[in-house]
Amino acid sequence: CCPDPAGGLSSAVAFDDAAARGRNPLEAPVALGWWRLLVLAADDDGGVAARGGGGGGGPAGRGREVVEYRAPCGRSLRSHADLDAYLRETCCRLHVSAFCFDAAVRINNEFQPLKIIYQLKDISYGKEPVPVSAVNSLDNTSLPYIEYAAERVPTQGVNTNESEPGFLVCCDCTDDCSDRRRCACQQLTIRSSQAITGKADIRVTYRHGRHMARALGGIYECNAKCRCRAATCRNRVVQHGLRNRL
């Protein structure tokens, strides 16, 4: 495979900037020509008994279901390791968090309250990439206006140090920070866990764009001084804004 418009730079940029706003981020690959399939594992060696088709990946029948992503070029991917290698090989702008290998997740499903008496569609008033709705199912009491802040807003006299060039630690990763052993920013997160608990915990870093363990010492994401690509770096999550609906 090689970089191509179906899953590479141009279409992914367009999806991120326009069509992705307000949509489930797990639908991004499907919108760009990928297939998300549910595959039945027939035996211990990973054989296939049947396939569940469609972009959403509906139930395929009985048996142990595993998720298989099929790229626009036809290549099949069944693990985050395969996916990471493919995304780097094709220079695809899709973030790893746009893919989910959990067979129980149906990416087209959306939660709907059973009873809505009062609803405010978006308490952020457009400040977040996805709407943050508020629903009252008990009575018609409305929600007062809230000055929503999508970014940190320091009060007068408070310095967050972000504007000081010497304050930020940066990495020189060129692999989208997929190796936490070599990423200086992720190592800072691991060392911070040791300062709190007395023992370094490698689980506190992001895995596949998701957080898997409590990080009592905080998470140090990559920043503008790092060499990694901001759009696809594995250690940039919070700075991309809210992606999933609450």
C-alpha positions as semicolon CSV with decimal commas, in nm:
position;residue;x (nm);y (nm);z (nm)
1;C;0,000;0,000;0,000
2;C;0,102;0,359;-0,051
3;P;-0,043;0,700;0,044
4;D;-0,369;0,744;-0,145
5;P;-0,664;0,989;-0,143
6;A;-0,906;0,722;-0,015
7;G;-0,748;0,695;0,327
8;G;-0,460;0,938;0,327
9;L;-0,402;1,307;0,357
10;S;-0,650;1,500;0,146
11;S;-0,975;1,323;0,230
12;A;-0,889;1,284;0,599
13;V;-0,816;1,655;0,630
14;A;-1,150;1,737;0,467
15;F;-1,334;1,497;0,698
16;D;-1,163;1,634;1,008
17;D;-1,238;1,996;0,921
18;A;-1,596;1,967;0,801
19;A;-1,787;1,640;0,808
20;A;-1,644;1,518;1,139
21;R;-1,790;1,800;1,346
22;G;-2,072;1,662;1,557
23;R;-2,026;1,305;1,433
24;N;-1,910;0,995;1,612
25;P;-1,532;0,981;1,552
26;L;-1,556;0,603;1,509
27;E;-1,751;0,669;1,187
28;A;-1,459;0,855;1,029
29;P;-1,291;0,550;0,871
30;V;-1,623;0,429;0,726
31;A;-1,690;0,774;0,578
32;L;-1,350;0,755;0,407
33;G;-1,411;0,418;0,242
34;W;-1,301;0,175;0,511
35;W;-1,508;-0,128;0,615
36;R;-1,557;-0,233;0,977
37;L;-1,648;-0,604;0,980
38;L;-1,737;-0,849;1,253
39;V;-1,556;-1,176;1,183
40;L;-1,635;-1,509;1,349
41;A;-1,323;-1,687;1,470
42;A;-1,385;-2,052;1,382
43;D;-1,081;-2,214;1,542
44;D;-0,777;-2,151;1,760
45;D;-0,556;-2,051;1,468
46;G;-0,773;-1,750;1,387
47;G;-0,967;-1,902;1,102
48;V;-1,281;-1,734;0,976
49;A;-1,625;-1,890;0,983
50;A;-1,835;-1,601;0,856
51;R;-1,838;-1,228;0,809
52;G;-2,070;-0,955;0,921
53;G;-2,066;-0,675;0,667
54;G;-2,143;-0,307;0,647
55;G;-1,967;0,000;0,773
56;G;-2,126;-0,036;1,115
57;G;-2,042;-0,403;1,155
58;G;-2,370;-0,564;1,261
59;P;-2,392;-0,902;1,434
60;A;-2,264;-1,188;1,221
61;G;-2,405;-1,481;1,417
62;R;-2,288;-1,709;1,696
63;G;-1,927;-1,760;1,793
64;R;-1,639;-1,546;1,909
65;E;-1,658;-1,222;1,719
66;V;-1,352;-1,015;1,637
67;V;-1,335;-0,684;1,453
68;E;-1,162;-0,660;1,119
69;Y;-1,099;-0,329;0,943
70;R;-1,061;-0,338;0,568
71;A;-0,876;-0,041;0,422
72;P;-0,980;0,123;0,092
73;C;-0,697;-0,067;-0,080
74;G;-0,842;-0,399;0,042
75;R;-0,590;-0,471;0,314
76;S;-0,736;-0,640;0,626
77;L;-0,632;-0,534;0,975
78;R;-0,732;-0,719;1,292
79;S;-0,514;-0,565;1,563
80;H;-0,385;-0,229;1,681
81;A;-0,032;-0,342;1,592
82;D;-0,134;-0,403;1,229
83;L;-0,329;-0,076;1,226
84;D;-0,037;0,129;1,363
85;A;0,195;-0,010;1,097
86;Y;-0,056;0,058;0,820
87;L;-0,131;0,416;0,927
88;R;0,240;0,501;0,935
89;E;0,310;0,320;0,608
90;T;0,039;0,510;0,421
91;C;0,086;0,845;0,603
92;C;-0,286;0,838;0,684
93;R;-0,412;1,139;0,879
94;L;-0,671;0,937;1,071
95;H;-0,595;0,918;1,443
96;V;-0,567;0,573;1,599
97;S;-0,855;0,658;1,835
98;A;-1,093;0,658;1,534
99;F;-1,068;0,277;1,529
100;C;-1,223;0,037;1,780
101;F;-1,150;-0,336;1,790
102;D;-1,411;-0,403;2,059
103;A;-1,669;-0,633;1,899
104;A;-1,936;-0,520;2,147
105;V;-1,925;-0,161;2,018
106;R;-2,174;-0,068;1,745
107;I;-2,042;0,254;1,601
108;N;-2,377;0,364;1,452
109;N;-2,568;0,344;1,782
110;E;-2,646;0,668;1,963
111;F;-2,795;0,699;2,311
112;Q;-3,141;0,856;2,324
113;P;-3,311;0,949;2,656
114;L;-3,638;0,766;2,710
115;K;-3,812;1,083;2,828
116;I;-3,729;1,444;2,741
117;I;-3,919;1,729;2,908
118;Y;-3,650;1,992;2,866
119;Q;-3,339;1,969;2,652
120;L;-3,054;2,205;2,578
121;K;-2,883;2,077;2,265
122;D;-2,538;2,212;2,344
123;I;-2,429;2,373;2,670
124;S;-2,093;2,461;2,509
125;Y;-2,268;2,669;2,238
126;G;-2,037;2,541;1,966
127;K;-1,712;2,560;2,161
128;E;-1,664;2,183;2,150
129;P;-1,629;1,969;1,832
130;V;-1,936;1,772;1,943
131;P;-2,251;1,900;2,118
132;V;-2,272;1,857;2,495
133;S;-2,643;1,816;2,561
134;A;-2,835;1,852;2,887
135;V;-3,168;1,675;2,941
136;N;-3,425;1,710;3,218
137;S;-3,652;1,405;3,237
138;L;-3,823;1,505;3,564
139;D;-3,978;1,848;3,502
140;N;-3,957;2,152;3,276
141;T;-3,689;2,333;3,478
142;S;-3,447;2,488;3,232
143;L;-3,071;2,506;3,264
144;P;-2,933;2,855;3,331
145;Y;-2,669;2,993;3,097
146;I;-2,321;2,862;3,172
147;E;-2,004;3,031;3,049
148;Y;-1,848;2,719;2,903
149;A;-1,470;2,703;2,866
150;A;-1,318;2,449;2,628
151;E;-0,967;2,558;2,723
152;R;-0,797;2,656;3,044
153;V;-0,872;3,016;3,141
154;P;-0,620;3,140;3,400
155;T;-0,733;3,415;3,632
156;Q;-0,546;3,742;3,660
157;G;-0,189;3,698;3,778
158;V;-0,178;3,323;3,707
159;N;0,096;3,206;3,469
160;T;0,050;2,864;3,306
161;N;0,411;2,868;3,174
162;E;0,299;2,751;2,829
163;S;0,436;3,067;2,668
164;E;0,786;3,008;2,808
165;P;0,998;2,816;2,550
166;G;1,221;2,659;2,814
167;F;0,933;2,520;3,018
168;L;0,804;2,252;2,780
169;V;0,971;1,912;2,752
170;C;0,967;1,788;2,392
171;C;1,033;1,462;2,211
172;D;1,206;1,386;1,881
173;C;0,981;1,095;1,779
174;T;0,911;1,028;1,411
175;D;0,687;0,722;1,464
176;D;0,383;0,912;1,598
177;C;0,512;0,839;1,951
178;S;0,407;0,475;1,926
179;D;0,702;0,362;2,142
180;R;0,659;0,497;2,495
181;R;1,008;0,374;2,587
182;R;1,167;0,631;2,355
183;C;0,916;0,917;2,382
184;A;1,044;1,180;2,627
185;C;0,693;1,312;2,695
186;Q;0,551;0,970;2,780
187;Q;0,853;0,894;2,996
188;L;0,776;1,211;3,191
189;T;0,425;1,076;3,255
190;I;0,571;0,746;3,378
191;R;0,822;0,918;3,606
192;S;0,544;1,132;3,751
193;S;0,355;0,818;3,851
194;Q;0,663;0,704;4,041
195;A;0,674;1,033;4,232
196;I;0,323;0,967;4,362
197;T;0,320;0,593;4,427
198;G;0,692;0,519;4,462
199;K;0,682;0,281;4,165
200;A;0,690;0,363;3,794
201;D;0,376;0,245;3,614
202;I;0,395;0,221;3,234
203;R;0,017;0,171;3,214
204;V;-0,050;0,539;3,286
205;T;0,035;0,645;2,930
206;Y;-0,216;0,647;2,645
207;R;-0,266;0,320;2,459
208;H;-0,411;0,346;2,108
209;G;-0,543;0,695;2,180
210;R;-0,718;0,587;2,499
211;H;-0,637;0,602;2,868
212;M;-0,623;0,262;3,034
213;A;-0,514;0,332;3,394
214;R;-0,537;0,607;3,654
215;A;-0,259;0,864;3,619
216;L;-0,227;1,015;3,965
217;G;0,075;1,218;3,858
218;G;-0,096;1,359;3,550
219;I;-0,038;1,304;3,178
220;Y;0,221;1,497;2,980
221;E;0,103;1,522;2,620
222;C;0,326;1,619;2,331
223;N;0,336;1,986;2,235
224;A;0,426;2,229;1,958
225;K;0,800;2,182;2,015
226;C;0,786;1,805;1,953
227;R;0,884;1,656;1,617
228;C;0,581;1,426;1,600
229;R;0,279;1,501;1,380
230;A;0,006;1,673;1,580
231;A;-0,280;1,506;1,390
232;T;-0,165;1,145;1,436
233;C;0,055;1,148;1,748
234;R;-0,046;0,874;1,993
235;N;0,030;1,103;2,287
236;R;-0,211;1,382;2,193
237;V;-0,571;1,332;2,304
238;V;-0,702;1,606;2,532
239;Q;-0,562;1,886;2,314
240;H;-0,777;1,768;2,022
241;G;-1,090;1,863;2,215
242;L;-1,398;1,663;2,303
243;R;-1,468;1,394;2,042
244;N;-1,722;1,161;2,196
245;R;-2,067;1,261;2,312
246;L;-2,117;1,233;2,685
